[in-house]
Amino acid sequence: LRIALTQPTAGGAMHKTLRVALTSEADPFFLHSFDVTEEEFHALKADQNILVDFATFPRMFVELVESVIGCRGQGEGARFVAVLSCGGGSADSNFS
C-alpha cells in the first residue's frame, strides 16, 4: 500500500486542502483518493473526535495507516482496523 499526501495548488496560491491517495503496487487498478479542505476537516474533526489540528493531520493519518498495517493478520483482536467498501460506483473508507 502506498499513501501519497499532497497539497494541491491553484493559480500559484496555496489552498488549505489535503489530497490523500492510496495505491497498491500489487494492483495497478487500485486507487482511492479524496480531498479534505481545512473547513471540511473541522467538521470531520468534530464528527470523529479527532484531537489534532489540520497541520498535524497528515502525519497522524500516516501513523494511523501504519498502525493498521502493523495489525494485519491479528483477526478480530486487532487494535486497528481499516475497511474500504466499494460498490455501486462509490467507495467508503472506515479507519478504527
Order of alpha helices (4+ residues) and beta strands (2+ residues): beta-beta-beta-beta-beta-alpha-alpha-beta-beta
